[in-house]
Amino acid sequence: MKLIISFFLITILCAFTMQSDKNKMNNPFFQEWKTPFGTPPFSEIKNEHFMPAYEEGMKQQVAEVEEIINNKEKPTFKNTIEAFEKSGKLFTKVNNVFNALNGANTNDTIQAIAQKTAPMISKHFDEIYLNEKFFDRVKTIYQEKDKLNLTTEQKVVLEHYYKDFVRGGANLNNEAKEKFKKINEQLSLLGVKFGENILKETNAVGLVIDNKEDLAGLPEGVIQGAAETAKGKGLEGKWAFTLQRPSWTPFLQYSPKRNLREKLFKAYLTRGNNNNEFDTKKILTQMASLRVEKAALLGYKTYADFKLEINMSKNPENVYKFLNDLWKPALNKAREEVADMQKIIDTEGGNFKLQPWDWRYYSEKVRNEKYALDGEMLRPYFKLENVIKGAFGVATKLYGLKFIERKDITVYHPDVKIFEVQEANGKHLGILYTDYFPRDSKRSGAWMSEFTSQSNMEGKYISPVIYNVGNFTKPTKDKPALLSFDDVNTLFHEFGHALHYLIASSVYPSGKRVPVDFVELPSQVMENWASDPVVLKMYAKHYKTGKPIPEALIKKIVNAGHFNQGFETVEYLAASFLDMDWHSISDTNERDVLQFEKESLSKHALMPEIESRYQSTNFQHIFADDGYAAGYYGYVWAAVLDADAFAAFKEKNDVFDKTTAKAFRNLLQKAGSDDPMVLYKQFRGREPKIDALLKKRGLN
């Protein structure tokens, strides 16, 4: 009888194993991708493939970590740090693809998977970084680092991991570790929920127009786009404006209907603050409190102290000083801009004071009056395809790179285009995906990330597979995609991030890890080329005639270089103060979000004519994930670096100076493999100065 039962159990086990093996065979994540350059086979990847791959990927990495821990040999960089760098390949493979789709082409199923995997991933990494035996091995190597023959990059990678373990709770007692894990799990779930809610709020229709007279003043392309949006929303015969920037921004710039501007502006402003199922107030105040609790467990007074310790800024005091040093000149400049606009309002007989929903409309009038420049005058010269060629052309002239479109690689959405990137000699460098049009399945904003990270461990070179995502004006039935000048800068910006990862030459995948206040240098510096007269002549060509942008129009762009810089700087700094204030609280009391925000912005004396770039309830940078929490200031910190870096080219009277370009490429290649300030000083010969930024923005 026992023999029969055993045979029965073995049969069931074999059947289960065979089914499991069959499922793995049908799951592309369990197979080697025999695609060009190891790109994801999107035509084969289905939603049901993610969970099994996640589970197996985590299981494999746990086994790999156990093997490292149980190694009887003395801990070395190779058998511990390098071994960990090699671990988790399946997990990284599925996680990178999933994150890309969840951000750029999500759906209800993917969002449900995100809710399920967020706490799993949090627990997975907590189990690794809270493992005492693993930490003991890392600590042993770290304590002996000066006696070891390590390269500069190995020292940096070791430093990263040691800090990761310490900051990941490795020194906590068992009771505190359990509490720490629970906090991380809660934060991961809340962050996912925040992002999902804001996606729903941003996709909402902010304004529907059914009276054609209410379209007065709007450019024809904007009207046509609104009609197509309405049709797609089941509102044929009307005009719809969503809360995506390409939709609402032109309306605020050109519509003379003040009441409609106010309605649309407030709809954008109050995303996440509508007391509905997508409200984020409870979510974010819980996150702020949990972050205080997490920081306190690790021995920090505030979450800002915890986050900034590993940044270039080092502590909250330095960040606040930096922001305040820019705040006063920015406010002064913005007040001048208010005076110019109020003068127009008064001259036209408007019996009101300028309000935030008026700013874009009247600033356009000021630009016309002062510089004879209307944003719509530029749009015909910024056809998307030409702007892409312009960005590529800059990289070609600076670094000799070549970009070849590939149509033999599968994509996750028809809007996506793919380019192979090569060195001047034809050597393959990497793959770049571009995805530039808004859709309901894509979150707002623009970003860069990777499917595959560049590395070169043990001489096994792995080339990067990178993607750029944006939300630019879509083509209509009569016109191609024509970008605003802001869109142009955004495209160049994200392309700068891509270049950083494409030309990286680190040995280890983590060798590109840079502080949040340095990471925006490679991106923001590219914006300088976007608006340079020499570069404009390369790519700004009329979409109908193909003629280059006229010299007179270029001069207007240059002359208007300081236009609206007070507004843009104040709007940005206000959000930076708000971020810092949320993460500088030192108790776990849950706040009244709106009252906290009001007090924060009042404390810093934000002028009433300008709203913070983001309100707390829709501040995705700091609440949808942890990346920019207590780090939003990093954009303007890096703006000092980018202005100073581009000045190095201007000092040579050649924005493509070969010697300077070679030195800057060296900085980008090594960024993350050495101390960022050391690398910057190698490039510039000194530390960066704020003067170039003040001059660039007209704040001096």
N, C-alpha and C positions, 0 to 999 in steps of 0.2 A: 504493500500500500504506500509506504514511504517513497519507494522507488517511482511509483506512478505519479505521486504528488510532485516529487523533485523534477521528474521529466516534464510535467505540466508547467511548472514554474520556469524551467529553463526555456521551454517553448515560448512562453509569454515574454520572457526577458529578451529572447532572440528577436521575436517579432517587434517588440518595442524598440530594440536597438536598430533593427533594419529600417523601421519607420523614421527613427531619429536621423539615421544616416541619409535616408532619402530626402528628408526635409532640408538637411544641410546641403545636399547636392543641388537642390532647387533654389537655394538661397545664395544670391551672388556675393554676399559678404563672407561666405565660407570658402570662396574660390579665389584663385589668383585672377586678377583682372587682366586678361590678355587683350587690352585695349591700347590705343596709341598713348604711350607715356603713362600708362597706369591710371588713366582717367576713369571716373566712376561710370559704370554702364547703366545710365539712368533709364534706358528703355527696358531694362530687366528688373530694376529695383521697385518693389511694391511695399506698401505700408506694412503688410504682415511680416516682412522680412526684418523689421527693426528690432522688435522685442527679443526674438531668439538670438539675434546677433549681439545685442546689448548684454543679455544674460551670459552667453558663452564668452564674450569678450572680457567681462569682469571676472568670470570664473578663471579664464586663462591667465589674466594678470595676477590674480591672487596666488595662483600656483607658481608663477614666475617669481613673485616676491618671496614666497615661502622658500623657494630654491635658493634665493639670495641669502635669506636669513639663516638657513640651515647649512650654508657653506662652512665647513670646518676650518678653512684656511683663514689666515689673518685678513681682516678687511682691507681692501685696496680700492683705489679709484676704479680700476678695471672690473673687479668682481662685485662691486657694489653700486657705484654711481653709474658707470657705463652700462652695467647689466640692467639697471632700472631704466635707463634711457632707451634700451632696446625692448623693454616690456610693453605690454598693452597694445600691440599692433592692431589686433582685431577691434578692440574697444575704440581706439583712435579712429580707425577706418569708418566704423559705423557712426560714431559720434560726430565726426566732421561732416559727413553727408547729411545726417539728420538735422544738425544745427543749421546747415545751409538751407534746407527745405523748410524748416520751421520758420526761418526768417523771411525767405523770399518766395515761397510757394506752399504755404501751409493749408491745412484743412482741418475739419473737426477731428478726424481720426489722428492726425499728427499731433494736434494739441492735446488730445487725450493721452497719447503716448508720452508727451512731454510731462504731463502731470504725474504720470506713473514713474517715469525714469528719473525725474529730478531728485526725489528722496533716495532712490537707489544709487545714483551717482554720488550724491553727497555722502551716503553711508560708505560706499566703496572707498572713496579717498580718505575718509576719516579712519577707516580700518587700517589703511596703509600708513598714514602720517601719525597715527596714535599708537602704532606698534612699537613697543619698547625695544625689542631686539633689533628691529630695523634701525631705529634711531641710534642705538648704541653703536652700530657699525658706522653710520654716517658721522656720528660725533667723534669716534676714534680717528677716522680719516681727517676730519676737520681740525682736530687738535694737533695733528702731526703734519698739517699742510705745509708748513715752512721747511720741513725736513724732506718733503717729497719733491721729486723732479717733475712738477706739473707745468703744463703750458699755461699761458695767461688765460685762455678760454676755459681750461679745466679748473683753474682756481675760481673763476667767476661762476661756473656751473656748480661747483662744490659749495660755494658761498650761497647760491640760490637755494640748493637743496637743504643745507643746514638751517637756513632761515625758514624755509617752507615747513620743516618739521617743528621747529620751535614755535612759529606762528600758527602752526596747525595743531597745537596743543600737546606736543610730545612730552613736555615737562610737567603736565598736570597730573594730579593724583587720579585714581580710578573713578572716584565719585565725580570729580570735576570733568573728567573725560566724557562720562556718560551725559552730563549736562551739556557739554560742548557739542557732542554729536546731535543731541536733540535740537539745539539752537540752529545748527547748520541745516538740518533736515527741514525745519520750519522756514528758514530763510529761503531755501531753494524753492519750496512750494509757493511761497508768497511772491517771489520774484517772477516765476512763470505766470502766475495768475495776474500780476500787475501788467506784464507785457501783453497777455491775451486781451485783457480789458481795454487797454489803450488801442490795440489794433481794431477792436470792434468800434470804439468811439471815433477813431480817426476815419474809418470807412463810412461813417454816417454822412448823410446828406446834410450839409449845414444850411443851405439856402436853395429854395426852389422858386423859380421865377416863371410866371405864366403870362405876364404882360410884357410885350416886346419893348415898350417904352422904358421899362426898368433896366434895359440893356444899354441905354445911352452911354456913350463914352468908352465902351469896351472895344478892344481891337477885334477885328473880324475872326481871327484865329481863336480867340478866347470864347467868343460866342458859339462858334462851331463846335469847339471842344465841349462846352457846357451842354449843347444839344445832344451830342453823342453820349455824354455821361448820363443825361436824363433818359435817353432811349435805353441804355444798358440797365438802368434802374427801374424800367417799366413805366417811365414818365414821358413817353413820346409826345412831342408837340410842346414840351416845356424845356426849361434850361436849368440844369442842376449844378451846384457848386459844392464839392465835398470838402472835407477838412484835410485833404492832402495838399501840401504846399503848392504844387503846380496848378491847382484849381483855385484855391482861395487867395493866393498872393496877387495875381493879376487883377482880380476883382477889387481888392483893397487899393490897388495902385491907380485904377482908371475909372472906377464908378463914381459919378458925382452924387449918387443917391446915398446920402449920409446915414439915413436910418437903416438901409440895407447893409452898408459897410459895418455898422455897429452890430447888427444881428449876426453877421457871418464871423466877425472878429471874436465876439463873445462866445460863439459856439466853439470856435477853435480853442479859445482861452480856457474854457471850462471842461474840456475833455477830462473824464475821470472824476468830475465834480458835479454830477447831475442827480445824485441820490437815487440812482437806478441800479440795475443788476451789475452794471459795469463800473460802479463807483470804486475809487481806489483809496479813499481817505483812510479807511480802517486798515487796509493792507499796508500802506506806507508808514503809518504811525506805529504799527506793530513791528515793522522791519526796523525802524529807527531804534525802538526800545530793545529789540533783540540784539542789534549791533552793539549797543552800549553794554549789554550783558556779556556778550562775547568778548569785547575788548577788556572788560573788567576781569573776566576769568584769566585772561592772558597777562594781566598786570598793567593795563593801560588806562589812563584816566578817561579818554574818549575814543570813539572809533576813528576820528581823524588822526589822533596820535598814533594809533595802530597802523592805519593805512599809509600815512606820510613818512613813516620811519624809513621805508625802503625807496622813497622817491628822491629826486634831486633836491626838493624843497626841505626834506627832513622832518619838519614839524609844523603845526598849525600857525604858530607865531610868524614864521617866515612867509607862509602863504597869505595870511591876512595883511602883513606889511606890504607884500608885493601887490596885492589887489588894491589896497588903499593908496599906494603910490601912483597907480594908474587912474583911480576913481576920480580924484579931483580934476585933473586935466580933461578927462573924458566928459565929466559933467559940465565943465565950462564950455567945451566944444558943443555939447548937446544943447545947452541953453542958447547958444548963438543960432543953432539950427532951428530951435523953437521960435526965436524972434523973427527969423526970415519967413517962416511959414505963417506965423500969426499976422505978419504984415500983409501977406497975400489975402488971408481970411478977412481982415478988416477992410482992405481995399475993395474986395468983392462984395462987401456989405454983409458978411456973415456975422451974425450976432451971437457968437459963441467963442469959448476958449478951446484951443487945440486939445483933442483927446487922443488916446492911443490908437483908436480906429481911424483917425484922420491922418496919422503920420505918413503913411505910405502914399496916400493920395496927394497931399500937399508937398511932400518932399519931391515928388515927380514934377510938380509945378515949379519948385525952386530949381531943380536941375535944368528944366527947360529955360527958365528965366536967366539963370546965372551962366549956364554952359551951353545953352541951345542943344541940349542932349536929352532925348527921350529914350527910355529903355527899349521901346518897340522899334526905334530906328536901328538898333543893333541886332535884334533877333534874326532878320533875314541873312545876316552874315555868320550866324552860328548854327548852321545845319549840323545835327548830331554827328553824322559821319565825318564831316570836315573837322569838327572839334576833336574827335577821336584821333584822326590823322595828325592833328596838331600836337596832341599829347604824345603820340608815338614819335612824331618828328623831333620833339625836344629830346626824348630819350635817345634817339638815333644820333643827333648832333652832339649830345653830351657824352654818351657812352658807347656809341657805335652799334646799338641794339637794332635788331630787325624784327618786324611783326608780320607774320604770315597767317592769314585767316585759314582756319581748318574747318571743313564742312563734313569731315568723316568721323567726328567725335559726337557722341549723343549728348543731348542737353536736357535739362529738367523742365524747360518751358520754351516755346517757340521764339520768345523775345531774346533769348540768350544767343550771343555770338562767342566764338572761341578763336583765340589767336595763339600760334606757337611763337615763342620769343627765342631769338637766336643772337649769339654774339656776332660781331662784324665778320668773323671768319666762317660763319655758318654753323658753329657749334651750338647744339641745343642747350637752352638755358632753362626754359620752363614753359608752362601753359597758363594763359590768362583767359578767364571767362568774363564777359561783360553782360550785365542785365540792368537795363536803364529805365524801363517804363513802369509806372505805378499800376497796381491791380489790388483787388480786395484781399488776395492771398499773401500780400507782401506788406511787411511793416513799413512805417514811414521812415524817411531819412536816407542816409547813404552810408555804406560801410565796405570794408574789405576783410576777407578772411581766406582760409586755405582748406583745400581738400587733402593736400599732401605737403608736409613741411620739408624744406631742403635739409639734407644732412650728408655727412661724409665719414661715417664711422668705419674704421678699419679699411679705408680705401673704397668702400662701397657707396658710391655717390648716388644720392636720390635727388632728382630734380623737383622743384616746387610746382604745385598745381594750385593756382591762386584765383580768387574771384572778386570782382568789383560789382557792387549793387548800388543803384540809384533810383530816384523817382523823378524823372524829368518829363517835360511836356511830350505827350504822345503825338505821333503824326495823325493828321485828319485825312479825310477822303480827298482834300484838295491840296494839302501842304505836307511836306516832310516834317519830322521833329525839329522844330526851331527852338533853340535854348535861350533862356535869359542869360545875362552876364553872370548872375549868381550861380546858375546851373553850370556854366562853363567852369567857374572856379571850383565848384564841387566835384566835377568830373576830373579835373586836374589834381585836386586834393586826394581823392581816393586812388587815383592812378599812382600818386606818389607813395602811398602805403604799399601798393602792389609792387612798385619798383624796389622798395626796401626789401621785400621778401623774395623777389625774383633774382636779385643780384647778390643776395646774402651768400657768404662763403663760410658759414660756421661748420664745425665738425659735428656738433650735437644738435638735435632738434630744438632743445631749449636754449641754444646759443643765440637766439634772436630776441630773447626776453629783455625788454627795456622798460624803464620806469614810465608811468603814465604821463609824466610831464616832459618826457623826451620823445615818446612815440609819435607825437604829432609833427615833429620836425621834418621827417622825410615827406610828409603829405603837404604840409602848409607851405614849404619852400617852393613846391611846384606851382602854387598859385601866382607866384611872382613872375614866372615865365608866361603864364596864361595871359597876362595883361601887358606884357612888355611889347613895345612897338615892333621890334624886330620879329618877334614870334607871331604877333597878330597878322603881319603881312604873309606869314607862312600858311596860315590855316583859315583866316576869316575871309571867306569868299561868298559872294551873294548866291543864294541857292538857285536863283533863276538864270542869272547871266554868267556865273562863275567868275566874275570880276573880283579882284582883291578889295578889301575894305579901303575906302578912300583915305588919303593922308589927312584930310580935314577932319574926318570922323575919329581917326586915331588921336589927333591932337585934342579933340574934345574929351576923349576917354582919359588921356593923361591929365588934362586940366581939371577934370572932375575926380581925380584920384583921391582927394580928401573928402569928397562929397559923402555926407551921411555917416562919417566915421565916428562922430560923437554918439549917435544913436546906436550903431552896431556895437561899439565898445561898451557902452552903458548897459545895453540889453544883455550882453554876454556876461559882464562883470556882476550884474544883479543876480543872475542864475548861479554864478560861482559863489557869491556870498550866501545865497540860499542853501546851496549844497553844503558849504562849510558849516553853516549854522545848524543844519539838521544833524551833522555828524560831530558837532562839538558839544552836544548835550552830555551831561555826565550822570544822569539818573534814568531809571527805566520807566518813568511815568509816561503813559501814552498821552500825546498832545492833542489839543484841538487844532487840526491841520490848518484851517483857514486863519485862525487867530495867530498861530505860530508864524505863518508866512507873512501876515500883515505886520507883526512886530519886527520880524527880521528885516523886511524891506524898509520899514519906517526907521529902524535903527540906523540903517546905512543911508538914509535920506534919499531914497530913489525918487526922482522927480515924477509927478503924476502923469506927465505926458507919455511916459514909457513904461511898459510892462516888462517884467523879467522874461527872458527868452523862453523859459519854461516855467510853468507853475508846478508846485509840488505834485499835484495830482496827475500830471502827465510827463514828469521828468524821468523818461525812460533810461537815460544815461546812468542815473544813480539808483534807481529802484527796480528796473526790469532785470538787471543783473548787478554784480558787485564791481564791475570793471572801473567805472569812473566815480564810485562813491568816494567823497572827499577828494576827488581828483578832476572835477570839471574845469578847475582853474588851469589844468594842464594845457588846454588849447592856447591860452594867452601867454602862459609861461613859454611854451614852444614857439609862440609868435615872436618872442624876443630872439630866440635862436634862429628862426627862419629869416627874419629881416636882416639880422647880422650876417648870416651865411650868404644870402643873396648879394649883400653889399660887397662881399669878397669878389664876386664876378663883376659887379658894376665898377669896382675900383680898377679893374683891368680893362675897362671900356669894351668888354666883350662878354655877353651873357653865355657864350659857349666856349670861353677860354679853356683850352685843353688841360693846362696844368692845374687850374682850379678844379675842373671837372674830375680829373684823376684823383685829386686829394679828397674831393667830396664823395666820390664813389668808394674810396677806401673807408671813409667814415661809415657809409651805409652798409658796406660789406661786413664790417666788424661790429656794428651796433648790436649790443647784447653779448658780445664776446669779450668786452673790456668795459671799464668804467666810462660812462657816457661823457663825463666832463673831460676825462683824459683824452678821449677820442676827438672831442670838439676842439680842444686846445691844440692837438696835433694838426687838425685841419686849418684852424684860424690863427694859430700862433699865440693865442691869448683866450681869456674867458670872454663870453659874449657880453655886449653892452646894450643897454636899453635904448640908447640914442637912436639907433636905426629904426626901431619900432615907432617911437614917438614921431620921428620925421615922416615915416611911411604913412601914418594915420593923421598927420597934421595936428598932433596933440602937444607939440612943443612950443 
